[in-house]
């Protein structure tokens, strides 16, 4: 089994253009991305097959932009999964938009909350849809509920809000090493829940 810091190491190597690191991350996340895309494309005639294309495109986009240094905060598994999640959902929505615009599109969409063309066009704005926000909130609540210790929940919430370990330590009045230990405990508690 890889150490808790392995994703961080692979992300650093990914930013340096290491294709082996990209392959490890691909192996770790691709099936989850396909499942996420498949869920978003449920009801589309090609949804099952298109899900792999969407996941591939999402991973490729993140890889290429990371290699160019365009993600400053891409430094741990939480940031990586959040980024892959958003990119995959948006690419699934792009795919749905193309399907809806096809002249041979027939019938009602039973995926993406039955969005019509105009609704799908509005989804890709800078704000997440209420459905996506609700799904992310539900997932966050579910993961936080796995943490029985309130101090672990506090650290996890602050990390989700984008604070650095040093900032979290300052807010909680502890040393940074304490935050790192708590994050390891959080990762261990979540490992079975979030890893493929």
N, C-alpha and C positions, 0 to 999 in steps of 0.2 A: 504494500500500500504506500502511496506517495505521502510525503509529509504535508502538514497543513499549509506550509508556505509554498508548496509546489506551484500552485496556480500563479502566485505572485512572481515566482522565478520564470515560469513560462511566459507570462505577460511581458516581463522585461525583455526576454529573448525575442518574443514576437515583435516588439517595438524596434528591435535591432535587425529585423528581417530574417530571423532564423525560421526556416521552413519546417524544421523538425519540431520546433515548439508549436507552430501552427497545426501540425498534424496531431500532436498530443491534445491540444485544445479542441480540435475537430472531433477526435475520437470521444472526448469527454462530453461534448455538448450537442453534437449533430443530431442524435436521436431525439433529444428533447426539443430541439428547434423544429424538426419535422413534425413531431406531435403537436407542438404549438401551432404551426402553420396549418396542419390538417384540421385542427379544431376550428380555426378561423375560416377555413374554406369549406367546411361541412355544408353540403347541399349543392355545391357547384359540381357540374358534371365531371370536370377534370380535377376536382379538389384533392383527391387522394394522390394522383400523380404529380400535380402541381406543387404539393407541399414540399417535396424534396427539392424542386427547383427553387422555391421561395427560400428554404433553409440554406441551400447552397449560396444563393445570391446574398442573403443576409450575412452569412459568415464571411464570404469573400469581401463584402463591403467593409465590414469591421476590420478584417485583416489588413486590407490595403490602406485604410485610413490610419490604423494603428502604426503601420510601418512608416507612414509619412509623419507620424508624431502629432496627429490631429486630436488625440484624446489625452488630455493632461491628467484626468482623474482615473484612467484605466489602470488601476494598480492592485486590485484584488478580485477575488471570485465574485463578490457581491456586485461590484461595479461592472464586471464583465457580463454577468448574467442579466443585469438590468439593461445594459446596452444591447445585448443580443436579443432580449425579449422585445424591446421597443422597435428595433430595426426589423425583426422578423414580422411583427404585427403590422408594421407600416408597409412592408413589402407584400404581405398577404392582402392588405387593403388595395394596394396598387394593382395586384393581380385581379382582384374582384372588380375594380374599376374598369380594367380592360375587358373583362368578361361581360360586364353589363353593357358596355358600348358596342360590343360585337353585333353586327346586323342580324346574325342568326340566333342571338340570345332569345330564348323562349321561356315564358313562365316566370313565376315568382321565385325570388332568391330565398333559399332557406338557410343561408349562412350569413355571417356578419350581421346578425340581428335584422335580417330581411331589409337591408338598406337598398334604396333605389339609387339611380345614378347621381342625382343631386345630393342626396345624403352622403354617399360615399365621397363625393368631391369635397364636401366640407370637413370630412374627417381628418384629412391630412394637414390641418392647420397646426399652429404651434402648441395648442393645448390638447391633452389627451381627451378622447371621448369619455362621456360619463360611464359607459360600459367598461372601457379599458381601465379607467381610474378605479371603478368599483372592484374589478377583478384583481388589480394590483393591491388595493386596500385589503381585500379578503385574504389574499395570499400572505400579506405582511402580518395581519392579525393571526392567521393560522400558525405562522412560524414563531411569532412572539409568544403565543400561548404554549409553545413547546418549552419555553424558558421559564422555569419555576422560580428562579431568583430574580427579584425586582431590579437588582443592580445590573444583571445581565440584560434585562429588557431595556433599561435606560441606555446602556452602551449601544445596544443594537439599534435603538431608535435614533440616537445621535449619529451613528454611522450611516444609517439609511438617509438621514437628512444631509449627508455630505461632509460632515465634520471630519477633520483629520484626527489621528490618534492623539496628537499633542493638544489639539483644541478640546477634545473630549476629556482628557486628563485635567486640563485647566478648569473646565466647567464642573467636574465632579470632585475637584480638590485632591486628586491622587497623582501618582507618578505615571509616566507613559507606559512603563513596563507592566503596570497593573492592568491598563487598558488592553495591552497586547495579550496578556494572559486570559483576560475575560473574552476577548475576541476568539482566542483558540477554543475556549469552552463553548462559545456560541457556535462556532463552525463544527465542533464535534457533535453538538446536540442536533444541528441541522443536517449533518452529512447524509444521513439515510433519507432525509426528506427532499433534499435538493440535488443530489447527484444522480445521474442516470443509472 
